[in-house]
Amino acid sequence: MPEPVSILHLLGVTALAVAAVIWVAMLVCVMRRDLPVHRRQFAALTRRGRILRVLPYQRHSAPYIEHVELTPAERDAFAVLVRRLSDGRP
């Protein structure tokens, strides 16, 4: 062990090296998931309808949008509030 290097420095470098090795191993695993073999298996599962059963069906229409008409006094009060919050900015 080199004399001027402390134990903490060596432990830090070792921890970073181990983390880098684990990161590379996980990256390789993730990249291998995208192989054509896995794509065919995923396509076969989706054709049979066996995947993502727990998710609800997507809506084909937009959700209902609420709309409230404001009175002129409410509009004026809102305009004053916006002016106060914007500090006179346009």
C-alpha positions, 0 to 999 in steps of 0.5 A: 500500500502506498504510504501517502494514501489513506485507507479512506481513499483506497476504500473510496476508489474500491467502492467506485470500481465495484459500482462501475462493474455492477453498472456495466453488468446491469447495462449488459443485461438491459441491452441483451433484453432487446434481442430479436428473440425477446422481441418475438417472445414479447410479440407472441405474449401480446398476441395471446393477450397475456401481458398487462392484464392488470392495467385498465383499458385506455379511454377513447374519449377525453375526460369531461372538462368542467366549466364555470361562468364567472360573474363580472365581480369575480372576473375583476377580483381575479384580475386584481389577484393576477396583477398582485401576483405578477407584480405589474409584469405584463 
